[in-house]
Amino acid sequence: MQLEIYTPETGPDGSKEILQGIAADLGFVPNMAGAAAGSPALLSAFDGLRRAVGSGELDPIAREVAGVAVGVAVDNRYGVAFHSTVLARLGVDEAEIERMRGNESPSDPRLAAVYDLARTIVLERGKVDDGAVARATAAGYGDAQILEIVAECTFAGLVGTLDNLAGRVELDAFLAPRAWS
């Protein structure tokens, strides 16, 4: 499916205001949001999830680790590039980022628990075994944070579905150095 990448000027009427809000928040409209804008309902869901996930109490590095795990699990080129870029900006070691991009858990046990839980949530379609939850709990994540990992998995899964449906959304220039396949 070939998806047009809309801007606040070119988007359907129901998407223009949402795209303007995304541009106001980020300083630009990422191509993934522009691709979702073909359906105002989908863009609204995308933006709502984006905002909700960003407003939680889960550590930003843990959130991005979950995003990489989901991206790798569902073969989401855009998501892996995006979350890898953010992890690098947050100061995560390059070797750790490459490890996760290679479908390996991070060496930090706390982040490994997030990576493994996120991967399990997606691959098992929510049928998470008690062990994965127990590892996350043992790593110090409470119920609210585990539920926020679920929210990140939902958002990253939406991005992955759209990316795969579109046959790969064109990476934004800032993501190109972290292209993944």
DONUTOR-396418 format. One record per residue: residue in one letter; x, y, z of N, C-alpha, C, CB in turn; residue number from 1. Coordinates in Angstrom, 2 decimals. Glycine has a CB too. Layout:
// residues N
 residu      nX      nY      nZ     caX     caY     caZ      cX      cY      cZ     cbX     cbY     cbZ num
      A       X       Y       Z       X       Y       Z       X       Y       Z       X       Y       Z NUM
...
END
This chain:
// residues 181
 residu      nX      nY      nZ     caX     caY     caZ      cX      cY      cZ     cbX     cbY     cbZ num
      M    0.85   -1.18    0.00    0.00    0.00    0.00    0.89    1.23    0.00   -0.97    0.01    1.22   1
      Q    0.68    2.12   -0.92    1.46    3.35   -1.00    0.73    4.45   -0.23    1.70    3.77   -2.49   2
      L    1.34    4.95    0.83    0.70    5.99    1.63    1.36    7.33    1.37    0.77    5.63    3.13   3
      E    0.54    8.32    1.14    1.05    9.67    0.97    1.48   10.20    2.34   -0.02   10.61    0.33   4
      I    2.51   10.98    2.35    2.97   11.62    3.59    2.45   13.05    3.56    4.55   11.57    3.74   5
      Y    1.46   13.31    4.42    0.80   14.61    4.46    1.53   15.58    5.39   -0.65   14.46    4.90   6
      T    1.31   16.84    5.15    1.80   17.92    6.00    0.58   18.65    6.56    2.74   18.91    5.20   7
      P    0.78   19.59    7.49   -0.37   20.37    7.97   -1.08   21.12    6.85    0.09   21.35    9.03   8
      E   -0.37   21.42    5.78   -0.98   22.15    4.67   -1.73   21.22    3.70    0.08   22.93    3.91   9
      T   -1.25   19.99    3.56   -1.82   19.10    2.54   -2.73   18.02    3.10   -0.71   18.44    1.78  10
      G   -2.79   17.87    4.40   -3.57   16.80    5.01   -5.06   16.98    4.84   -3.25   16.70    6.46  11
      P   -5.80   15.87    4.98   -7.27   15.96    4.97   -7.73   16.91    6.08   -7.91   14.55    5.15  12
      D   -8.91   17.49    5.90   -9.41   18.47    6.87   -9.35   17.98    8.31  -10.84   18.83    6.53  13
      G   -9.73   16.74    8.57   -9.73   16.23    9.93   -8.35   15.98   10.51  -10.50   14.98    9.98  14
      S   -7.32   16.01    9.66   -5.95   15.74   10.11   -5.11   17.01   10.28   -5.26   14.82    9.13  15
      K   -5.49   18.08    9.61   -4.65   19.28    9.61   -4.35   19.81   11.01   -5.32   20.37    8.81  16
      E   -5.38   19.91   11.84   -5.18   20.46   13.19   -4.29   19.54   14.04   -6.55   20.66   13.89  17
      I   -4.46   18.25   13.89   -3.63   17.30   14.64   -2.18   17.41   14.18   -4.14   15.85   14.48  18
      L   -1.98   17.49   12.87   -0.62   17.64   12.34    0.01   18.95   12.83   -0.63   17.61   10.79  19
      Q   -0.78   20.00   12.91   -0.27   21.28   13.43    0.17   21.13   14.89   -1.35   22.39   13.30  20
      G   -0.61   20.36   15.67   -0.24   20.12   17.06    1.04   19.32   17.20   -1.36   19.40   17.77  21
      I    1.20   18.32   16.34    2.43   17.53   16.35    3.62   18.41   15.99    2.33   16.33   15.38  22
      A    3.44   19.24   14.95    4.52   20.15   14.54    4.86   21.14   15.67    4.11   20.92   13.27  23
      A    3.85   21.61   16.38    4.09   22.53   17.50    4.87   21.83   18.61    2.75   23.08   18.05  24
      D    4.55   20.56   18.87    5.23   19.80   19.93    6.67   19.48   19.57    4.49   18.51   20.21  25
      L    6.87   19.02   18.33    8.17   18.47   17.94    9.02   19.40   17.08    7.96   17.19   17.19  26
      G    8.41   20.41   16.53    9.13   21.30   15.63    9.05   20.85   14.17   10.56   21.40   16.06  27
      F    8.42   19.72   13.93    8.25   19.18   12.58    7.22   18.06   12.67    9.61   18.66   11.98  28
      V    6.79   17.55   11.52    5.89   16.41   11.48    6.68   15.20   10.98    4.64   16.69   10.56  29
      P    6.89   14.20   11.83    7.59   13.01   11.37    6.81   12.33   10.24    7.80   12.03   12.54  30
      N    7.53   11.70    9.36    6.89   11.02    8.22    5.86   10.00    8.66    7.94   10.34    7.37  31
      M    6.07    9.34    9.77    5.10    8.34   10.22    3.76    9.01   10.54    5.64    7.58   11.46  32
      A    3.80   10.16   11.19    2.56   10.89   11.48    1.93   11.37   10.18    2.82   12.09   12.43  33
      G    2.75   11.84    9.25    2.25   12.27    7.96    1.58   11.14    7.20    3.37   12.84    7.14  34
      A    2.12    9.93    7.32    1.53    8.77    6.66    0.21    8.38    7.33    2.50    7.57    6.69  35
      A    0.13    8.51    8.64   -1.11    8.19    9.36   -2.21    9.20    9.07   -0.84    8.13   10.87  36
      A   -1.84   10.39    8.63   -2.79   11.48    8.43   -3.80   11.23    7.32   -2.06   12.73    8.15  37
      G   -3.57   10.22    6.49   -4.55    9.89    5.46   -5.89    9.51    6.05   -4.04    8.76    4.60  38
      S   -5.89    9.10    7.31   -7.12    8.82    8.05   -7.11    9.68    9.31   -7.25    7.29    8.40  39
      P   -7.98   10.68    9.40   -8.02   11.48   10.61   -8.23   10.63   11.88   -9.11   12.51   10.51  40
      A   -9.00    9.56   11.78   -9.23    8.70   12.94   -7.92    8.01   13.36  -10.31    7.64   12.62  41
      L   -7.17    7.50   12.40   -5.90    6.86   12.72   -4.91    7.87   13.28   -5.31    6.17   11.49  42
      L   -4.83    9.04   12.66   -3.91   10.07   13.16   -4.27   10.49   14.57   -3.91   11.29   12.23  43
      S   -5.55   10.59   14.86   -5.99   10.94   16.20   -5.56    9.88   17.21   -7.52   11.12   16.24  44
      A   -5.71    8.62   16.84   -5.27    7.52   17.71   -3.75    7.56   17.89   -5.70    6.15   17.13  45
      F   -3.03    7.76   16.80   -1.57    7.85   16.82   -1.12    8.96   17.77   -1.02    8.11   15.39  46
      D   -1.70   10.14   17.61   -1.30   11.29   18.42   -1.70   11.10   19.88   -1.92   12.56   17.87  47
      G   -2.88   10.54   20.11   -3.30   10.29   21.49   -2.37    9.32   22.20   -4.71    9.76   21.51  48
      L   -2.00    8.25   21.52   -1.05    7.29   22.11    0.32    7.93   22.31   -0.92    6.04   21.21  49
      R    0.77    8.71   21.33    2.08    9.38   21.44    2.12   10.27   22.68    2.36   10.23   20.18  50
      R    1.07   11.03   22.86    1.02   11.94   24.01    0.91   11.17   25.33   -0.17   12.91   23.87  51
      A    0.07   10.15   25.34   -0.12    9.37   26.57    1.16    8.67   27.00   -1.23    8.33   26.38  52
      V    1.82    8.05   26.05    3.05    7.32   26.36    4.12    8.28   26.88    3.58    6.57   25.12  53
      G    4.19    9.46   26.30    5.19   10.44   26.74    4.90   11.09   28.07    5.31   11.49   25.72  54
      S    3.67   10.94   28.57    3.29   11.62   29.82    3.41   10.74   31.05    1.88   12.12   29.71  55
      G    3.79    9.50   30.88    3.83    8.56   32.00    5.03    8.73   32.90    3.81    7.16   31.49  56
      E    5.10    7.87   33.90    6.20    7.94   34.86    7.33    6.97   34.53    5.68    7.65   36.25  57
      L    7.17    6.16   33.49    8.22    5.24   33.09    9.44    6.01   32.62    7.72    4.29   31.98  58
      D   10.60    5.59   33.08   11.86    6.22   32.69   11.96    6.29   31.17   13.06    5.44   33.29  59
      P   12.37    7.42   30.61   12.44    7.55   29.15   13.33    6.48   28.48   12.96    8.92   28.79  60
      I   14.42    6.10   29.12   15.28    5.07   28.52   14.54    3.75   28.48   16.60    4.92   29.31  61
      A   13.86    3.39   29.56   13.09    2.14   29.57   12.01    2.16   28.50   12.45    1.91   30.95  62
      R   11.36    3.29   28.33   10.31    3.42   27.31   10.89    3.18   25.92    9.65    4.81   27.38  63
      E   12.04    3.77   25.64   12.67    3.61   24.32   13.19    2.20   24.12   13.80    4.62   24.15  64
      V   13.67    1.58   25.18   14.10    0.17   25.10   12.91   -0.69   24.69   14.69   -0.32   26.46  65
      A   11.75   -0.45   25.31   10.55   -1.20   24.93   10.22   -0.96   23.46    9.35   -0.79   25.82  66
      G   10.38    0.27   23.00   10.11    0.58   21.60   11.02   -0.16   20.65   10.25    2.06   21.37  67
      V   12.30   -0.26   20.98   13.24   -1.02   20.15   12.84   -2.49   20.14   14.70   -0.85   20.65  68
      A   12.52   -3.02   21.31   12.15   -4.45   21.40   10.96   -4.76   20.51   11.83   -4.83   22.87  69
      V    9.95   -3.90   20.56    8.76   -4.11   19.72    9.14   -3.97   18.25    7.64   -3.10   20.10  70
      G    9.89   -2.94   17.93   10.28   -2.72   16.54   11.02   -3.91   15.95   11.14   -1.49   16.44  71
      V   11.95   -4.44   16.69   12.70   -5.61   16.21   11.76   -6.80   16.08   13.88   -5.95   17.16  72
      A   10.89   -7.00   17.06    9.99   -8.16   17.06    9.02   -8.15   15.89    9.21   -8.20   18.36  73
      V    8.55   -6.97   15.50    7.55   -6.89   14.42    8.15   -6.42   13.10    6.42   -5.97   14.82  74
      D    9.49   -6.38   13.02   10.18   -5.99   11.79    9.77   -4.58   11.36    9.88   -6.99   10.67  75
      N    9.85   -3.64   12.30    9.44   -2.26   12.06   10.68   -1.39   11.89    8.56   -1.73   13.22  76
      R   11.06   -1.19   10.65   12.26   -0.42   10.32   12.19    1.00   10.88   12.46   -0.38    8.80  77
      Y   11.05    1.66   10.72   10.89    3.04   11.18   11.04    3.12   12.70    9.52    3.60   10.74  78
      G   10.34    2.23   13.41   10.36    2.26   14.87   11.74    1.99   15.44    9.39    1.26   15.41  79
      V   12.45    1.02   14.87   13.79    0.72   15.37   14.71    1.91   15.15   14.37   -0.54   14.67  80
      A   14.63    2.53   13.99   15.46    3.71   13.72   15.11    4.84   14.68   15.28    4.18   12.26  81
      F   13.81    5.06   14.90   13.38    6.14   15.78   13.86    5.91   17.22   11.85    6.27   15.75  82
      H   13.53    4.75   17.77   13.87    4.50   19.18   15.38    4.40   19.38   13.20    3.21   19.66  83
      S   16.12    3.90   18.41   17.59    3.86   18.49   18.16    5.28   18.53   18.19    3.08   17.30  84
      T   17.59    6.15   17.72   18.04    7.54   17.68   17.80    8.21   19.03   17.31    8.31   16.56  85
      V   16.63    8.00   19.58   16.32    8.61   20.89   17.22    8.04   21.98   14.84    8.39   21.25  86
      L   17.44    6.72   21.97   18.33    6.12   22.97   19.73    6.73   22.90   18.42    4.59   22.76  87
      A   20.24    6.94   21.70   21.56    7.56   21.56   21.55    8.98   22.13   22.00    7.59   20.08  88
      R   20.46    9.72   21.86   20.35   11.08   22.39   20.25   11.10   23.91   19.14   11.79   21.79  89
      L   19.73   10.00   24.48   19.63    9.89   25.94   20.93    9.38   26.57   18.49    8.96   26.31  90
      G   21.95    9.14   25.74   23.26    8.75   26.25   23.49    7.26   26.41   23.48    9.39   27.53  91
      V   22.64    6.42   25.85   22.83    4.97   25.94   24.01    4.58   25.07   21.54    4.20   25.51  92
      D   24.84    3.70   25.59   26.04    3.23   24.91   25.71    2.59   23.55   26.79    2.22   25.80  93
      E   26.51    2.92   22.55   26.29    2.39   21.19   26.26    0.87   21.16   27.37    2.89   20.26  94
      A   27.13    0.24   21.92   27.16   -1.23   21.92   25.84   -1.80   22.45   28.33   -1.74   22.78  95
      E   25.25   -1.14   23.42   23.96   -1.58   23.96   22.84   -1.38   22.93   23.63   -0.81   25.26  96
      I   22.89   -0.26   22.23   21.88   -0.02   21.20   21.99   -1.09   20.11   22.04    1.40   20.59  97
      E   23.19   -1.37   19.67   23.38   -2.39   18.63   22.96   -3.77   19.11   24.85   -2.42   18.18  98
      R   23.21   -4.03   20.36   22.79   -5.31   20.95   21.28   -5.47   20.83   23.23   -5.39   22.45  99
      M   20.54   -4.43   21.22   19.08   -4.48   21.16   18.60   -4.57   19.71   18.47   -3.25   21.85 100
      R   19.23   -3.82   18.82   18.86   -3.86   17.40   19.13   -5.25   16.81   19.64   -2.79   16.61 101
      G   20.03   -5.98   17.43   20.34   -7.35   17.01   19.47   -8.40   17.69   21.78   -7.65   17.27 102
      N   18.41   -7.95   18.35   17.45   -8.84   19.02   18.03   -9.52   20.26   16.98   -9.90   18.05 103
      E   18.90   -8.81   20.95   19.45   -9.29   22.22   19.06   -8.32   23.33   21.00   -9.45   22.14 104
      S   18.79   -8.86   24.48   18.44   -8.02   25.64   19.64   -7.18   26.05   17.95   -8.89   26.83 105
      P   19.37   -5.98   26.57   20.47   -5.15   27.08   21.19   -5.86   28.22   19.95   -3.78   27.55 106
      S   22.44   -5.47   28.46   23.21   -6.11   29.54   22.74   -5.64   30.92   24.70   -5.80   29.38 107
      D   22.16   -4.46   31.02   21.62   -3.96   32.28   20.38   -4.79   32.63   21.27   -2.43   32.19 108
      P   20.38   -5.47   33.78   19.25   -6.35   34.12   17.90   -5.65   34.19   19.51   -7.01   35.44 109
      R   17.91   -4.42   34.63   16.65   -3.66   34.72   16.09   -3.39   33.32   16.88   -2.31   35.49 110
      L   16.94   -2.97   32.41   16.50   -2.71   31.04   16.21   -4.01   30.29   17.54   -1.89   30.28 111
      A   16.94   -5.06   30.63   16.69   -6.37   30.01   15.28   -6.84   30.36   17.74   -7.41   30.48 112
      A   14.84   -6.57   31.58   13.49   -6.97   31.99   12.44   -6.25   31.14   13.27   -6.68   33.50 113
      V   12.68   -4.97   30.84   11.76   -4.20   30.00   11.77   -4.75   28.58   12.15   -2.70   30.00 114
      Y   12.96   -4.96   28.04   13.10   -5.46   26.67   12.39   -6.80   26.52   14.60   -5.61   26.29 115
      D   12.65   -7.69   27.45   12.06   -9.03   27.39   10.54   -9.00   27.57   12.69   -9.93   28.45 116
      L   10.07   -8.16   28.47    8.62   -8.05   28.68    7.95   -7.48   27.43    8.31   -7.16   29.90 117
      A    8.50   -6.43   26.87    7.92   -5.81   25.67    7.90   -6.81   24.52    8.70   -4.54   25.27 118
      R    8.99   -7.50   24.34    9.08   -8.49   23.26    8.03   -9.59   23.46   10.51   -9.11   23.19 119
      T    7.89  -10.06   24.69    6.92  -11.11   24.99    5.50  -10.62   24.76    7.09  -11.59   26.44 120
      I    5.20   -9.41   25.19    3.86   -8.84   25.00    3.48   -8.88   23.53    3.79   -7.39   25.53 121
      V    4.39   -8.47   22.68    4.10   -8.39   21.25    4.06   -9.78   20.60    5.13   -7.51   20.55 122
      L    5.08  -10.57   20.85    5.15  -11.86   20.16    4.08  -12.84   20.63    6.52  -12.48   20.37 123
      E    3.69  -12.72   21.90    2.67  -13.63   22.45    1.28  -12.99   22.42    3.04  -14.03   23.88 124
      R    1.19  -11.83   21.76   -0.08  -11.12   21.60   -0.80  -10.91   22.94   -0.99  -11.90   20.64 125
      G   -0.01  -10.50   23.93   -0.57  -10.17   25.23   -0.68  -11.32   26.21   -1.88   -9.60   25.04 126
      K   -0.43  -12.53   25.75   -0.49  -13.70   26.64    0.86  -13.87   27.32   -0.89  -15.00   25.84 127
      V    1.13  -12.98   28.25    2.43  -12.91   28.90    2.49  -13.89   30.06    2.71  -11.48   29.39 128
      D    3.55  -14.68   30.08    3.71  -15.64   31.17    4.08  -14.91   32.46    4.79  -16.69   30.81 129
      D    3.78  -15.54   33.56    4.04  -14.93   34.87    5.52  -14.61   35.07    3.57  -15.85   35.97 130
      G    6.39  -15.40   34.44    7.82  -15.18   34.61    8.28  -13.84   34.08    8.58  -16.28   33.92 131
      A    7.75  -13.42   32.93    8.14  -12.13   32.35    7.69  -10.99   33.25    7.53  -11.96   30.94 132
      V    6.50  -11.09   33.80    6.02  -10.06   34.72    6.83  -10.09   36.01    4.50  -10.25   35.01 133
      A    7.12  -11.28   36.50    7.91  -11.41   37.74    9.30  -10.81   37.57    8.02  -12.89   38.14 134
      R    9.92  -10.99   36.41   11.25  -10.41   36.16   11.17   -8.89   36.15   11.83  -10.92   34.82 135
      A   10.11   -8.35   35.56    9.95   -6.89   35.54    9.71   -6.36   36.96    8.78   -6.49   34.62 136
      T    8.91   -7.08   37.71    8.65   -6.68   39.10    9.93   -6.76   39.93    7.55   -7.58   39.73 137
      A   10.68   -7.84   39.76   11.94   -8.00   40.49   12.95   -6.93   40.11   12.54   -9.39   40.22 138
      A   12.85   -6.40   38.89   13.75   -5.35   38.43   13.33   -3.97   38.95   13.80   -5.33   36.91 139
      G   12.22   -3.94   39.69   11.80   -2.69   40.32   10.65   -1.97   39.64   12.94   -1.79   40.38 140
      Y   10.03   -2.60   38.68    8.90   -1.96   38.00    7.61   -2.35   38.69    8.86   -2.36   36.51 141
      G    6.82   -1.33   39.03    5.52   -1.57   39.65    4.45   -1.75   38.60    5.16   -0.42   40.59 142
      D    3.24   -1.99   39.08    2.12   -2.22   38.16    1.92   -1.07   37.17    0.85   -2.42   38.96 143
      A    1.98    0.17   37.66    1.76    1.31   36.78    2.82    1.36   35.68    1.77    2.63   37.58 144
      Q    4.06    1.09   36.03    5.13    1.12   35.02    4.99   -0.05   34.04    6.51    1.07   35.70 145
      I    4.58   -1.19   34.50    4.37   -2.33   33.60    3.24   -2.01   32.64    4.05   -3.62   34.41 146
      L    2.20   -1.36   33.14    1.10   -0.97   32.25    1.55    0.09   31.25   -0.08   -0.45   33.07 147
      E    2.48    0.94   31.64    3.03    1.92   30.70    3.87    1.23   29.63    3.86    2.97   31.43 148
      I    4.53    0.14   29.98    5.25   -0.66   28.98    4.23   -1.23   27.99    6.07   -1.81   29.66 149
      V    3.08   -1.66   28.49    2.00   -2.13   27.60    1.58   -1.00   26.66    0.78   -2.64   28.43 150
      A    1.46    0.22   27.19    1.07    1.36   26.36    2.12    1.61   25.27    0.88    2.63   27.22 151
      E    3.38    1.56   25.63    4.45    1.75   24.63    4.39    0.64   23.59    5.85    1.77   25.30 152
      C    4.13   -0.58   24.02    4.00   -1.70   23.07    2.84   -1.46   22.11    3.80   -3.03   23.82 153
      T    1.76   -0.92   22.62    0.60   -0.63   21.78    0.94    0.44   20.75   -0.59   -0.18   22.65 154
      F    1.60    1.51   21.19    1.99    2.58   20.27    3.01    2.07   19.25    2.56    3.77   21.05 155
      A    4.03    1.38   19.73    5.06    0.87   18.82    4.46   -0.17   17.86    6.23    0.25   19.62 156
      G    3.49   -0.93   18.34    2.81   -1.90   17.47    2.00   -1.22   16.38    1.91   -2.79   18.29 157
      L    1.36   -0.11   16.73    0.62    0.68   15.73    1.57    1.20   14.66   -0.14    1.86   16.40 158
      V    2.69    1.75   15.10    3.70    2.26   14.16    4.21    1.12   13.28    4.87    2.94   14.92 159
      G    4.48   -0.03   13.89    4.97   -1.18   13.12    3.97   -1.67   12.10    5.34   -2.30   14.05 160
      T    2.71   -1.72   12.49    1.67   -2.15   11.56    1.58   -1.19   10.38    0.30   -2.23   12.27 161
      L    1.58    0.10   10.66    1.50    1.09    9.60    2.74    1.03    8.70    1.34    2.50   10.19 162
      D    3.91    0.91    9.30    5.16    0.83    8.54    5.15   -0.39    7.61    6.37    0.78    9.49 163
      N    4.74   -1.52    8.14    4.72   -2.73    7.34    3.63   -2.69    6.27    4.52   -3.95    8.23 164
      L    2.46   -2.15    6.61    1.38   -2.02    5.64    1.79   -1.13    4.48    0.12   -1.46    6.32 165
      A    2.52   -0.08    4.79    2.95    0.88    3.78    4.16    0.39    2.99    3.27    2.21    4.44 166
      G    4.67   -0.77    3.33    5.87   -1.23    2.64    7.08   -0.39    3.00    5.67   -1.20    1.14 167
      R    7.07    0.17    4.16    8.11    0.99    4.77    7.88    2.47    4.51    9.49    0.58    4.25 168
      V    7.57    3.19    5.56    7.43    4.64    5.47    8.84    5.22    5.35    6.66    5.24    6.72 169
      E    8.99    6.19    4.48   10.30    6.81    4.28   10.82    7.38    5.60   10.23    7.93    3.20 170
      L   12.06    7.03    5.92   12.66    7.54    7.15   12.89    9.04    7.04   13.99    6.83    7.45 171
      D   12.64    9.75    8.12   12.98   11.16    8.19   14.50   11.27    8.13   12.41   11.82    9.51 172
      A   15.00   12.42    7.68   16.45   12.61    7.53   17.21   12.33    8.84   16.75   14.04    7.06 173
      F   16.63   12.74    9.96   17.34   12.54   11.23   17.40   11.07   11.65   16.67   13.35   12.32 174
      L   16.56   10.23   11.04   16.56    8.80   11.35   17.45    7.99   10.41   15.14    8.26   11.28 175
      A   17.77    8.54    9.27   18.52    7.80    8.25   19.83    7.19    8.77   18.84    8.72    7.09 176
      P   20.59    7.88    9.62   21.82    7.27   10.12   21.58    5.99   10.96   22.58    8.28   10.94 177
      R   20.36    5.81   11.44   20.04    4.64   12.26   19.11    3.67   11.51   19.38    5.09   13.57 178
      A   19.13    3.73   10.19   18.31    2.80    9.40   18.61    1.37    9.84   18.57    2.98    7.86 179
      W   17.59    0.56    9.82   17.69   -0.82   10.32   16.97   -1.73    9.34   17.10   -0.96   11.76 180
      S   17.51   -2.92    9.16   16.81   -3.89    8.32   17.01   -5.29    8.87   17.30   -3.81    6.85 181
END
